[in-house]
């Protein structure tokens, strides 16, 4: 792992971030987001949206990380659903019969309200799955080790290592899926494009190709920070009964998310030896969640990046776009 190509000395760190979606990328700039999707016919589809103004609470260290974590879950799920809808609309315009739940929700809340209800329900399911698999299950399983040792530090260490191993295995299994491999290549394209922008080079595939697919501000690193910080914090609580362990771990989730975000921000703007050392687990995990993109995938990342680097008074839009992230008039929506 070449740190000089990841923590680039003369780079200008920014707040621009992104997320890979189905056959595309979402970029988040200072005042807007842009999602660009490559349709089966090779053309690009884009949608830009303005970001809501941040309140005072969202500027408080640690606390802001909790808000950003929740926002990322909601925005990420919404963007994934949107990319799926765009690709589905390209399949010959087939009409699909709505299930009873969708019909009920649309009747009660309207079409937009139903979509929001399904969105937040999906986020809730994702949270419950994550908490169940990566928080509750490890501490419950490791309970069997109390018959081998009563050392509280050892038990917490075993739980933390088991949790991290479980997460890595989960990512490994995901990476075997063909569709996920494509998403990971778009993830790599996103990182290369951000590196290129932060090094103040012209945004084109040739320049982007020269950079690493690993980036210190990646959300994958955030998740690894969560795992490591949870290991340290949970160790301070000793090894009480299972119910109290589960309760205490759930109560500490916001604190862990907030601290992990602050650590990620620090890692994104510093190239100190301490930051490099702390970033190693997350960067190693990124080797699984990012793949080398092709030129077309880099074009998608560049189009999304350029669409968020526009003046603040630029109107939002949706429709077909060119490689510069500009709406093509013949495909306006």
Backbone as numpy.savetxt, mean C-alpha at the origin, in Angstrom:
# Nx Ny Nz CAx CAy CAz Cx Cy Cz
22.38 -6.28 -1.72 21.53 -5.09 -1.72 22.42 -3.85 -1.72
22.31 -3.01 -2.75 23.15 -1.83 -2.87 22.41 -0.62 -2.29
22.77 -0.24 -1.05 22.10 0.87 -0.38 22.27 2.18 -1.15
23.38 2.34 -1.86 23.63 3.58 -2.59 22.59 3.81 -3.69
21.99 2.73 -4.19 20.97 2.85 -5.23 19.56 2.97 -4.66
19.44 2.79 -3.34 18.13 2.88 -2.68 18.03 4.18 -1.90
19.05 4.43 -1.05 19.14 5.70 -0.32 20.08 6.60 -1.12
19.57 7.19 -2.17 20.40 7.95 -3.11 20.79 9.29 -2.49
22.09 9.55 -2.42 22.63 10.67 -1.67 22.07 12.02 -2.09
22.01 12.31 -3.37 21.59 13.63 -3.83 20.12 13.70 -4.22
19.37 12.68 -3.83 17.94 12.67 -4.16 17.20 13.70 -3.31
16.06 14.15 -3.82 15.23 15.12 -3.11 13.95 14.42 -2.67
13.88 13.90 -1.43 12.71 13.14 -0.97 11.43 13.97 -1.10
10.36 13.32 -1.52 9.07 13.98 -1.68 8.00 13.20 -0.92
6.78 13.72 -0.94 5.66 13.03 -0.31 4.85 12.22 -1.31
5.31 12.19 -2.57 4.60 11.44 -3.59 4.71 9.94 -3.29
3.59 9.26 -3.32 3.56 7.83 -3.09 2.64 7.15 -4.07
2.53 5.86 -3.98 1.68 5.18 -4.95 1.26 3.80 -4.49
0.53 3.14 -5.36 0.05 1.79 -5.09 -0.21 1.10 -6.42
0.22 -0.14 -6.52 -0.09 -0.92 -7.72 -1.52 -1.45 -7.62
-2.24 -1.44 -8.73 -3.59 -1.98 -8.79 -3.65 -2.98 -9.95
-4.84 -3.44 -10.29 -4.97 -4.39 -11.39 -4.65 -3.71 -12.71
-3.57 -4.13 -13.34 -3.11 -3.59 -14.63 -2.90 -2.08 -14.57
-2.45 -1.58 -13.43 -2.23 -0.14 -13.36 -1.60 0.32 -12.07
-1.58 1.63 -11.91 -0.92 2.27 -10.77 -1.73 3.48 -10.32
-1.80 3.66 -9.01 -2.35 4.88 -8.43 -1.21 5.68 -7.82
-1.12 6.95 -8.19 -0.14 7.85 -7.60 -0.87 8.88 -6.75
-0.24 9.27 -5.64 -0.81 10.27 -4.74 0.17 11.42 -4.62
-0.27 12.62 -5.04 0.58 13.79 -4.97 0.20 14.70 -3.82
0.56 15.97 -3.93 0.29 16.93 -2.86 -1.20 17.21 -2.70
-1.93 17.29 -3.83 -3.34 17.70 -3.72 -4.31 16.78 -4.44
-3.80 15.71 -5.08 -4.69 14.83 -5.84 -4.09 13.44 -6.01
-4.97 12.52 -6.40 -4.53 11.17 -6.77 -4.85 10.95 -8.23
-4.11 10.04 -8.85 -4.38 9.66 -10.24 -4.18 8.16 -10.37
-5.17 7.48 -10.91 -5.02 6.05 -11.18 -5.04 5.86 -12.69
-4.03 5.18 -13.20 -3.92 4.91 -14.63 -3.93 3.40 -14.84
-4.78 2.94 -15.75 -4.96 1.51 -16.00 -4.75 1.24 -17.48
-3.99 0.20 -17.79 -3.83 -0.18 -19.20 -4.90 -1.20 -19.55
-5.75 -0.82 -20.49 -6.85 -1.69 -20.90 -6.34 -2.80 -21.83
-7.13 -3.84 -22.02 -6.69 -4.96 -22.87 -6.29 -4.55 -24.29
-6.86 -3.44 -24.81 -6.51 -3.00 -26.16 -5.22 -2.17 -26.18
-4.59 -2.01 -25.01 -3.33 -1.28 -24.93 -3.46 0.19 -24.60
-4.68 0.73 -24.71 -4.89 2.15 -24.40 -4.90 2.38 -22.88
-4.61 3.61 -22.49 -4.58 3.97 -21.08 -5.87 4.65 -20.66
-6.32 4.31 -19.46 -7.49 4.95 -18.87 -7.04 5.62 -17.58
-7.53 6.84 -17.34 -7.10 7.59 -16.16 -8.29 8.20 -15.42
-8.11 8.33 -14.12 -9.07 9.05 -13.29 -8.29 9.80 -12.23
-8.55 11.10 -12.10 -7.90 11.90 -11.06 -8.95 12.39 -10.07
-8.55 12.52 -8.83 -9.43 13.00 -7.77 -8.66 13.93 -6.84
-9.34 14.95 -6.32 -8.70 15.86 -5.37 -8.69 15.23 -3.98
-7.65 15.51 -3.23 -7.55 15.03 -1.85 -8.28 15.98 -0.91
-8.83 15.44 0.15 -9.47 16.27 1.15 -8.41 17.00 1.97
-8.78 18.21 2.44 -7.87 18.98 3.27 -7.62 18.25 4.59
-6.36 18.24 5.03 -6.02 17.56 6.28 -6.41 18.43 7.48
-7.04 17.81 8.49 -7.38 18.52 9.72 -6.17 18.64 10.63
-6.33 19.37 11.73 -5.22 19.58 12.67 -4.74 18.27 13.30
-5.69 17.36 13.58 -5.31 16.09 14.21 -4.41 15.26 13.32
-4.55 15.45 12.01 -3.76 14.66 11.06 -2.33 15.18 10.92
-2.00 16.22 11.67 -0.65 16.77 11.62 0.14 16.46 12.89
-0.51 15.81 13.87 0.15 15.48 15.13 0.95 14.19 14.95
2.26 14.23 15.25 3.08 13.01 15.12 2.47 11.82 15.84
2.66 10.65 15.31 2.13 9.37 15.78 0.63 9.26 15.49
-0.16 10.26 15.94 -1.61 10.22 15.68 -1.89 10.29 14.19
-1.12 11.09 13.46 -1.34 11.20 12.01 -1.14 9.86 11.31
-0.25 9.04 11.86 -0.02 7.73 11.26 -1.23 6.84 11.31
-2.04 6.98 12.37 -3.27 6.18 12.50 -4.26 6.59 11.41
-4.45 7.91 11.23 -5.37 8.40 10.20 -4.91 7.98 8.81
-3.63 8.11 8.56 -3.09 7.76 7.24 -3.21 6.26 6.98
-3.03 5.45 8.02 -3.17 4.00 7.88 -4.59 3.63 7.47
-5.59 4.22 8.14 -6.99 3.94 7.82 -7.32 4.47 6.43
-6.87 5.70 6.12 -7.12 6.27 4.79 -6.52 5.40 3.69
-5.34 4.87 3.96 -4.68 4.03 2.96 -5.47 2.75 2.69
-6.03 2.17 3.76 -6.85 0.97 3.59 -8.07 1.26 2.73
-8.76 2.37 3.05 -9.99 2.73 2.32 -9.66 3.09 0.87
-8.66 3.98 0.70 -8.30 4.42 -0.66 -7.77 3.26 -1.48
-6.95 2.41 -0.86 -6.40 1.27 -1.58 -7.48 0.31 -2.05
-8.44 0.02 -1.17 -9.53 -0.88 -1.54 -10.40 -0.27 -2.62
-10.71 1.03 -2.48 -11.53 1.71 -3.48 -10.84 1.70 -4.84
-9.54 1.95 -4.85 -8.80 1.99 -6.12 -8.74 0.61 -6.77
-8.55 -0.43 -5.96 -8.56 -1.79 -6.50 -9.91 -2.13 -7.12
-10.98 -1.75 -6.42 -12.33 -2.00 -6.94 -12.56 -1.24 -8.23
-12.05 -0.01 -8.30 -12.21 0.81 -9.51 -11.46 0.19 -10.69
-10.23 -0.26 -10.45 -9.46 -0.87 -11.53 -10.15 -2.13 -12.05
-10.76 -2.90 -11.13 -11.49 -4.10 -11.54 -12.70 -3.73 -12.39
-13.40 -2.65 -12.02 -14.56 -2.20 -12.78 -14.17 -1.76 -14.18
-13.06 -1.03 -14.31 -12.60 -0.56 -15.62 -12.27 -1.75 -16.52
-11.54 -2.72 -15.98 -11.17 -3.89 -16.78 -12.39 -4.73 -17.13
-13.34 -4.82 -16.20 -14.56 -5.59 -16.45 -15.38 -4.95 -17.56
-15.38 -3.61 -17.61 -16.15 -2.90 -18.64 -15.57 -3.12 -20.04
-14.31 -3.59 -20.10 -13.67 -3.83 -21.39 -13.99 -5.22 -21.95
-14.71 -6.02 -21.17 -15.00 -7.40 -21.59 -16.28 -7.48 -22.41
-16.38 -6.62 -23.42 -17.50 -6.69 -24.33 -18.78 -6.07 -23.80
-18.69 -5.33 -22.67 -19.87 -4.66 -22.16 -20.96 -5.59 -21.69
-20.60 -6.77 -21.21 -21.59 -7.73 -20.75 -22.29 -7.24 -19.49
-23.55 -7.49 -19.40 -24.33 -7.12 -18.22 -24.36 -8.30 -17.25
-24.07 -8.04 -16.01 -24.08 -9.07 -15.00 -25.26 -8.87 -14.06
-25.92 -9.95 -13.73 -27.06 -9.86 -12.83 -26.59 -9.54 -11.41
-27.20 -8.54 -10.81 -26.80 -8.13 -9.47 -27.33 -9.12 -8.45
-26.50 -9.38 -7.42 -26.94 -10.29 -6.38 -27.94 -9.60 -5.46
-28.58 -10.38 -4.59 -29.64 -9.84 -3.73 -29.13 -8.77 -2.77
-27.92 -8.96 -2.25 -27.37 -7.98 -1.32 -27.17 -6.63 -2.01
-26.63 -6.65 -3.24 -26.40 -5.40 -3.97 -27.73 -4.71 -4.26
-28.72 -5.48 -4.68 -30.05 -4.92 -4.96 -30.64 -4.28 -3.71
-30.50 -4.98 -2.56 -31.03 -4.47 -1.29 -30.34 -3.16 -0.89
-29.00 -3.14 -0.99 -28.25 -1.95 -0.60 -28.56 -0.76 -1.51
-28.70 -1.01 -2.81 -29.03 0.08 -3.73 -30.43 0.63 -3.48
-31.35 -0.27 -3.07 -32.70 0.19 -2.78 -32.73 1.04 -1.51
-31.89 0.68 -0.54 -31.87 1.38 0.74 -31.04 2.66 0.70
-29.87 2.60 0.02 -28.93 3.72 0.10 -28.62 4.38 -1.24
-29.21 3.86 -2.34 -28.87 4.38 -3.65 -27.60 3.71 -4.17
-27.31 3.90 -5.45 -26.17 3.21 -6.06 -24.84 3.63 -5.42
-24.64 4.95 -5.20 -23.39 5.43 -4.61 -23.27 4.97 -3.16
-24.37 5.05 -2.43 -24.35 4.61 -1.04 -24.06 3.13 -0.92
-24.60 2.34 -1.85 -24.36 0.90 -1.84 -22.89 0.59 -2.10
-22.29 1.33 -3.03 -20.86 1.13 -3.33 -20.00 1.47 -2.10
-20.37 2.57 -1.41 -19.62 2.94 -0.21 -19.77 1.89 0.89
-21.00 1.37 1.02 -21.25 0.34 2.04 -20.41 -0.90 1.77
-20.37 -1.33 0.50 -19.58 -2.51 0.14 -18.09 -2.24 0.30
-17.68 -0.99 0.04 -16.28 -0.61 0.19 -15.85 -0.75 1.65
-16.60 -0.13 2.55 -16.22 -0.16 3.96 -16.37 -1.56 4.56
-17.31 -2.33 4.03 -17.44 -3.72 4.48 -16.21 -4.52 4.06
-15.71 -4.26 2.85 -14.51 -4.94 2.37 -13.31 -4.59 3.23
-13.20 -3.30 3.60 -12.11 -2.85 4.46 -12.21 -3.53 5.82
-13.44 -3.61 6.36 -13.66 -4.25 7.65 -13.25 -5.71 7.61
-13.62 -6.41 6.54 -13.23 -7.81 6.40 -11.71 -7.96 6.33
-11.06 -7.03 5.61 -9.61 -7.08 5.49 -8.95 -6.89 6.86
-9.50 -5.96 7.65 -8.95 -5.71 8.99 -9.14 -6.93 9.88
-10.34 -7.51 9.83 -10.63 -8.68 10.66 -9.74 -9.85 10.27
-9.51 -10.03 8.98 -8.63 -11.10 8.51 -7.21 -10.87 9.01
-6.72 -9.63 8.86 -5.36 -9.31 9.28 -5.18 -9.50 10.78
-6.14 -8.97 11.56 -6.06 -9.10 13.01 -6.12 -10.56 13.44
-7.02 -11.31 12.82 -7.19 -12.71 13.18 -5.96 -13.55 12.88
-5.40 -13.37 11.68 -4.27 -14.19 11.23 -2.94 -13.74 11.84
-2.72 -12.42 11.90 -1.39 -11.94 12.27 -1.29 -11.38 13.69
-2.41 -11.22 14.39 -2.36 -10.74 15.78 -2.84 -11.82 16.75
-4.05 -12.31 16.53 -4.64 -13.27 17.48 -4.02 -14.66 17.33
-3.93 -15.16 16.09 -3.44 -16.52 15.88 -2.03 -16.76 16.44
-1.06 -15.86 16.18 0.29 -16.12 16.71 0.35 -16.22 18.23
-0.32 -15.30 18.93 -0.25 -15.34 20.40 -0.98 -16.55 20.96
-2.03 -17.02 20.24 -2.76 -18.21 20.69 -1.92 -19.47 20.46
-1.29 -19.57 19.29 -0.49 -20.74 18.96 0.73 -20.86 19.87
1.37 -19.73 20.13 2.60 -19.75 20.94 2.32 -20.08 22.40
1.05 -20.07 22.79 0.70 -20.44 24.16 1.22 -21.83 24.54
1.37 -22.71 23.56 1.84 -24.08 23.85 3.27 -24.09 24.37
4.03 -23.00 24.05 5.43 -22.96 24.48 5.58 -22.66 25.97
4.49 -22.27 26.62 4.59 -21.99 28.06 4.86 -23.28 28.85
4.64 -24.42 28.19 4.95 -25.70 28.85 6.44 -26.05 28.70
7.13 -25.27 27.85 8.56 -25.49 27.64 9.38 -24.46 28.42
8.90 -23.21 28.41 9.59 -22.14 29.13 8.57 -21.17 29.73
8.92 -20.59 30.87 8.07 -19.59 31.50 8.70 -18.20 31.37
9.80 -18.13 30.65 10.48 -16.85 30.43 9.62 -15.97 29.52
9.15 -14.84 30.06 8.23 -13.97 29.32 8.89 -13.36 28.09
10.16 -12.99 28.20 10.87 -12.41 27.06 10.97 -13.44 25.93
11.29 -14.66 26.27 11.41 -15.73 25.28 10.08 -16.00 24.58
8.99 -16.03 25.36 7.67 -16.29 24.78 7.26 -15.17 23.82
7.50 -13.92 24.20 7.18 -12.80 23.32 8.05 -12.80 22.07
9.31 -13.20 22.24 10.21 -13.28 21.09 9.75 -14.36 20.12
9.36 -15.50 20.64 8.85 -16.59 19.79 7.60 -16.14 19.04
6.71 -15.45 19.78 5.48 -14.97 19.13 5.81 -13.99 18.00
6.73 -13.05 18.27 7.08 -12.06 17.26 7.71 -12.69 16.03
8.62 -13.62 16.24 9.29 -14.30 15.12 8.27 -15.12 14.33
7.36 -15.79 15.05 6.33 -16.59 14.38 5.43 -15.69 13.53
5.08 -14.51 14.07 4.22 -13.57 13.33 4.90 -13.10 12.05
6.17 -12.75 12.15 6.91 -12.29 10.97 7.04 -13.41 9.95
7.34 -14.62 10.41 7.47 -15.77 9.51 6.15 -16.06 8.80
5.05 -15.95 9.54 3.73 -16.18 8.97 3.43 -15.16 7.87
3.82 -13.91 8.12 3.59 -12.84 7.14 4.42 -13.07 5.89
5.67 -13.45 6.06 6.55 -13.70 4.92 6.04 -14.87 4.08
5.60 -15.93 4.74 5.04 -17.08 4.02 3.79 -16.67 3.24
2.96 -15.83 3.84 1.76 -15.33 3.18 2.12 -14.57 1.90
3.13 -13.69 1.98 3.58 -12.93 0.81 4.16 -13.88 -0.25
4.93 -14.88 0.21 5.51 -15.85 -0.72 4.43 -16.59 -1.50
3.38 -17.01 -0.81 2.29 -17.72 -1.47 1.57 -16.81 -2.47
1.36 -15.55 -2.07 0.73 -14.60 -2.99 1.56 -14.40 -4.25
2.88 -14.34 -4.06 3.78 -14.06 -5.19 3.79 -15.16 -6.24
3.23 -16.33 -5.91 3.18 -17.44 -6.87 2.02 -17.29 -7.86
1.07 -16.40 -7.54 -0.10 -16.22 -8.39 0.26 -15.31 -9.57
-0.16 -15.71 -10.77 0.22 -14.98 -11.98 -0.26 -13.53 -11.95
-1.52 -13.32 -11.56 -2.07 -11.95 -11.53 -1.33 -11.09 -10.51
-0.95 -11.69 -9.38 -0.23 -10.94 -8.35 1.18 -10.59 -8.84
1.78 -11.47 -9.62 3.11 -11.18 -10.18 3.05 -9.93 -11.06
1.95 -9.79 -11.81 1.77 -8.60 -12.64 1.64 -7.36 -11.76
0.86 -7.47 -10.68 0.71 -6.36 -9.74 2.07 -5.98 -9.16
2.89 -6.98 -8.83 4.21 -6.71 -8.26 5.13 -6.02 -9.27
4.95 -6.31 -10.57 5.75 -5.60 -11.58 5.32 -4.13 -11.66
4.03 -3.88 -11.55 3.56 -2.49 -11.51 4.06 -1.80 -10.24
4.16 -2.56 -9.15 4.72 -2.03 -7.90 6.17 -1.59 -8.13
6.93 -2.41 -8.83 8.30 -2.05 -9.16 8.38 -0.82 -10.05
7.44 -0.72 -11.00 7.40 0.45 -11.89 7.11 1.72 -11.11
6.21 1.62 -10.14 5.89 2.77 -9.29 7.12 3.27 -8.57
7.90 2.36 -7.97 9.10 2.74 -7.23 10.15 3.36 -8.14
10.36 2.76 -9.30 11.35 3.30 -10.23 10.99 4.71 -10.67
9.70 4.93 -10.91 9.23 6.25 -11.35 9.43 7.29 -10.24
9.13 6.92 -9.00 9.31 7.85 -7.88 10.79 8.16 -7.67
11.64 7.15 -7.77 13.09 7.38 -7.69 13.53 8.38 -8.76
13.04 8.19 -9.98 13.42 9.05 -11.10 12.99 10.49 -10.83
11.78 10.66 -10.33 11.26 12.00 -10.02 12.06 12.65 -8.89
12.36 11.88 -7.85 13.09 12.43 -6.70 14.54 12.74 -7.04
15.04 12.18 -8.14 16.39 12.51 -8.61 16.37 13.57 -9.70
15.18 14.16 -9.90 14.99 15.31 -10.80 15.45 15.03 -12.23
15.20 13.79 -12.69 15.47 13.44 -14.07 14.17 13.49 -14.87
14.31 13.59 -16.18 13.12 13.58 -17.03 12.40 12.25 -16.87
11.08 12.32 -16.73 10.29 11.11 -16.54 10.07 10.41 -17.88
10.89 9.43 -18.16 10.72 8.60 -19.35 11.19 7.18 -19.00
10.74 6.17 -19.74 11.10 4.78 -19.42 12.60 4.54 -19.33
13.38 5.17 -20.21 14.83 4.95 -20.22 15.45 5.38 -18.89
15.05 6.55 -18.38 15.60 7.02 -17.11 15.10 6.19 -15.93
13.82 5.83 -15.97 13.24 5.05 -14.86 13.90 3.68 -14.74
14.26 3.10 -15.86 14.86 1.76 -15.85 16.15 1.69 -15.05
16.83 2.81 -14.92 18.14 2.80 -14.27 18.06 2.68 -12.75
16.85 2.81 -12.19 16.70 2.80 -10.74 16.24 1.44 -10.21
16.40 1.27 -8.90 16.01 0.04 -8.22 14.49 -0.05 -8.06
13.99 -1.26 -7.90 12.56 -1.44 -7.62 12.27 -1.28 -6.13
13.30 -1.14 -5.32 13.14 -0.99 -3.87 13.16 0.49 -3.50
12.30 0.87 -2.54 12.24 2.27 -2.11 12.05 2.32 -0.60
12.77 3.20 0.11 12.68 3.24 1.58 11.33 3.66 2.14
10.48 4.32 1.34 9.18 4.77 1.85 8.04 3.83 1.46
8.35 2.64 1.02 7.32 1.72 0.54 6.41 1.24 1.67
5.14 1.01 1.35 4.19 0.49 2.33 4.56 -0.90 2.82
5.30 -1.66 2.01 5.76 -2.97 2.45 6.70 -2.83 3.64
7.57 -1.82 3.58 8.47 -1.55 4.70 7.68 -1.13 5.93
6.60 -0.38 5.70 5.73 0.02 6.82 5.19 -1.21 7.53
4.74 -2.19 6.77 4.19 -3.41 7.38 5.25 -4.17 8.16
6.47 -4.17 7.65 7.54 -4.84 8.38 7.89 -4.08 9.66
7.85 -2.74 9.59 8.05 -1.94 10.80 6.99 -2.28 11.84
5.75 -2.47 11.37 4.65 -2.84 12.27 4.97 -4.14 12.99
5.48 -5.12 12.24 5.82 -6.41 12.83 6.91 -6.29 13.89
7.95 -5.53 13.56 9.09 -5.40 14.48 8.72 -4.59 15.72
8.00 -3.46 15.53 7.61 -2.63 16.67 6.63 -3.37 17.56
5.73 -4.15 16.97 4.78 -4.92 17.78 5.53 -5.93 18.65
6.58 -6.53 18.11 7.38 -7.48 18.89 7.96 -6.78 20.12
8.49 -5.56 19.94 9.11 -4.84 21.04 8.08 -4.38 22.07
6.96 -3.82 21.62 5.95 -3.31 22.54 5.26 -4.44 23.31
4.94 -5.51 22.61 4.24 -6.62 23.28 5.15 -7.24 24.35
6.46 -7.18 24.15 7.39 -7.75 25.11 7.33 -7.02 26.45
6.90 -5.74 26.42 6.83 -4.95 27.65 5.63 -5.34 28.51
4.72 -6.11 27.92 3.48 -6.45 28.64 3.57 -7.78 29.39
4.71 -8.43 29.30 4.82 -9.73 29.95 4.08 -10.80 29.19
3.63 -11.84 29.91 2.89 -12.93 29.27 1.68 -13.31 30.13
0.64 -12.41 30.14 -0.58 -12.69 30.92 -1.43 -13.76 30.24
-2.65 -13.95 30.70 -3.53 -14.97 30.09 -3.89 -14.57 28.66
-4.41 -15.54 27.90 -4.66 -15.34 26.48 -5.62 -14.18 26.21
-6.70 -14.08 26.98 -7.69 -13.02 26.76 -7.05 -11.64 26.91
-6.25 -11.45 27.95 -5.61 -10.15 28.17 -4.56 -9.88 27.11
-3.85 -10.92 26.65 -2.85 -10.73 25.59 -3.54 -10.25 24.32
-4.65 -10.88 23.95 -5.37 -10.48 22.74 -5.89 -9.05 22.89
-6.48 -8.75 24.05 -7.04 -7.41 24.28 -5.96 -6.34 24.21
-4.84 -6.58 24.88 -3.76 -5.59 24.91 -3.16 -5.39 23.52
-3.06 -6.44 22.75 -2.50 -6.32 21.40 -3.43 -5.53 20.49
-4.73 -5.74 20.62 -5.69 -4.98 19.82 -5.66 -3.50 20.19
-5.55 -3.21 21.49 -5.53 -1.82 21.95 -4.26 -1.09 21.48
-3.20 -1.83 21.29 -1.93 -1.22 20.89 -1.77 -1.05 19.38
-2.70 -1.58 18.60 -2.59 -1.48 17.14 -2.45 -0.04 16.66
-3.29 0.92 17.14 -3.13 2.32 16.70 -1.75 2.89 17.06
-1.25 2.57 18.25 0.06 3.06 18.67 1.15 2.50 17.74
1.05 1.22 17.43 2.04 0.58 16.55 1.99 1.20 15.16
0.78 1.43 14.65 0.63 2.04 13.32 1.23 3.44 13.30
0.97 4.21 14.36 1.49 5.57 14.42 3.01 5.61 14.49
3.60 4.77 15.33 5.06 4.72 15.45 5.71 4.22 14.16
5.08 3.25 13.52 5.61 2.69 12.27 5.62 3.75 11.17
4.58 4.57 11.14 4.52 5.64 10.13 5.64 6.66 10.35
5.87 7.04 11.61 6.93 8.01 11.89 8.29 7.44 11.52
8.49 6.16 11.76 9.75 5.51 11.40 9.91 5.47 9.89
8.81 5.23 9.17 8.85 5.20 7.71 9.18 6.58 7.15
8.59 7.64 7.73 8.89 9.01 7.29 10.38 9.31 7.49
10.89 8.90 8.64 12.31 9.13 8.92 13.18 8.39 7.90
12.81 7.16 7.62 13.58 6.35 6.66 13.54 6.96 5.26
12.43 7.64 4.94 12.29 8.21 3.61 13.11 9.46 3.38
13.53 10.13 4.45 14.27 11.38 4.27 15.68 11.34 4.86
16.13 10.18 5.30 17.46 10.06 5.89 18.20 8.89 5.27
19.51 9.06 5.17 20.33 7.95 4.67 21.39 7.57 5.70
21.06 7.77 6.98 21.99 7.44 8.05 22.16 5.93 8.17
23.21 5.52 8.85 23.49 4.09 9.04 22.38 3.43 9.84
21.84 4.15 10.82 20.77 3.60 11.66 19.52 3.31 10.82
19.16 4.25 9.94 17.99 4.07 9.07 18.20 2.90 8.13
19.38 2.79 7.57 19.67 1.68 6.66 19.53 0.34 7.37
20.05 0.28 8.60 19.97 -0.96 9.37 18.51 -1.32 9.66
17.72 -0.34 10.12 16.32 -0.58 10.46 15.48 -0.91 9.23
15.92 -0.46 8.07 15.15 -0.67 6.84 15.40 -2.01 6.18
16.44 -2.72 6.62 16.81 -3.99 5.96 15.66 -4.99 5.89
14.93 -5.27 7.01 13.83 -6.24 6.90 12.77 -5.86 5.86
12.39 -4.57 5.86 11.39 -4.12 4.89 11.88 -4.19 3.46
13.14 -3.85 3.24 13.71 -3.91 1.90 13.81 -5.34 1.40
14.17 -6.25 2.30 14.21 -7.67 1.92 12.82 -8.17 1.53
11.79 -7.69 2.26 10.42 -8.08 1.93 10.00 -7.48 0.59
10.49 -6.27 0.29 10.18 -5.65 -1.00 10.73 -6.46 -2.17
11.77 -7.24 -1.92 12.30 -8.10 -2.98 11.27 -9.13 -3.42
10.30 -9.40 -2.53 9.21 -10.31 -2.86 8.03 -9.58 -3.49
7.77 -8.34 -3.04 6.57 -7.62 -3.48 6.80 -6.71 -4.67
8.04 -6.63 -5.16 8.31 -5.85 -6.37 9.05 -6.73 -7.39
8.72 -6.54 -8.63 9.39 -7.25 -9.72 9.82 -6.24 -10.77
10.75 -6.64 -11.62 11.23 -5.75 -12.68 10.12 -5.52 -13.71
9.72 -4.26 -13.94 8.63 -3.96 -14.89 9.13 -3.88 -16.33
8.19 -3.97 -17.27 8.55 -3.75 -18.66 8.29 -2.28 -19.01
8.59 -1.90 -20.24 8.48 -0.49 -20.63 7.04 0.01 -20.58
6.08 -0.84 -20.94 4.68 -0.42 -20.93 4.19 -0.15 -19.50
4.68 -0.94 -18.57 4.29 -0.73 -17.17 4.92 0.56 -16.63
6.13 0.87 -17.07 6.76 2.13 -16.70 5.99 3.31 -17.29
5.46 3.15 -18.49 4.66 4.21 -19.11 3.42 4.52 -18.27
2.80 3.49 -17.71 1.64 3.67 -16.85 2.02 4.48 -15.61
3.16 4.11 -14.99 3.62 4.81 -13.79 3.92 6.28 -14.10
4.55 6.53 -15.24 4.91 7.90 -15.62 3.65 8.73 -15.87
2.67 8.14 -16.57 1.42 8.85 -16.83 0.72 9.23 -15.53
0.72 8.30 -14.55 0.08 8.57 -13.26 0.85 9.65 -12.50
2.17 9.58 -12.55 3.00 10.58 -11.87 2.77 11.98 -12.45
2.80 12.09 -13.77 2.64 13.39 -14.40 1.25 13.97 -14.15
0.26 13.10 -13.97 -1.11 13.57 -13.73 -1.28 14.21 -12.36
-0.38 13.88 -11.40 -0.48 14.49 -10.06 0.50 15.64 -9.89
1.35 15.87 -10.88 2.32 16.96 -10.81 1.85 18.18 -11.58
0.56 18.40 -11.59 -0.04 19.51 -12.33 -0.34 20.66 -11.37
-0.57 21.87 -11.88 -0.94 22.99 -11.00 -2.19 22.68 -10.19
-2.32 23.28 -9.01 -3.41 22.99 -8.10 -4.78 23.29 -8.68
-4.86 24.24 -9.63 -6.16 24.62 -10.19 -6.55 23.76 -11.40
-5.78 22.72 -11.72 -6.11 21.84 -12.84 -7.34 21.01 -12.50
-8.37 21.01 -13.37 -9.59 20.24 -13.08 -9.30 18.73 -13.04
-10.07 18.00 -12.25 -9.96 16.54 -12.26 -10.65 16.01 -13.50
-10.31 14.81 -13.91 -10.90 14.27 -15.12 -10.86 12.75 -15.10
-11.58 12.17 -16.04 -11.65 10.72 -16.16 -11.86 10.36 -17.62
-11.14 9.37 -18.09 -11.29 8.93 -19.47 -10.00 8.36 -20.00
-9.87 8.29 -21.32 -8.63 7.81 -21.92 -7.55 8.85 -21.76
-6.29 8.41 -21.71 -5.20 9.39 -21.56 -4.00 8.97 -22.40
-3.09 9.94 -22.61 -1.87 9.65 -23.35 -0.75 9.31 -22.37
0.47 9.18 -22.86 1.59 8.79 -22.01 2.01 9.89 -21.04
1.49 11.10 -21.27 1.80 12.21 -20.39 0.76 12.37 -19.29
-0.22 11.46 -19.24 -1.25 11.55 -18.22 -2.31 12.57 -18.56
-2.39 13.00 -19.83 -3.38 13.98 -20.25 -4.57 13.29 -20.87
-5.75 13.80 -20.58 -6.99 13.21 -21.09 -7.04 13.35 -22.61
-7.36 12.26 -23.31 -7.50 12.32 -24.75 -8.96 12.68 -25.08
-9.18 13.77 -25.83 -10.55 14.28 -26.06 -11.52 13.26 -26.63
-11.04 12.35 -27.49 -11.96 11.41 -28.13 -12.51 10.39 -27.16
-11.94 10.31 -25.94 -12.43 9.31 -24.99 -12.92 9.95 -23.69
-13.28 11.23 -23.75 -13.76 11.92 -22.55 -14.98 11.22 -21.98
-15.12 11.24 -20.67 -16.30 10.69 -19.99 -17.01 11.83 -19.29
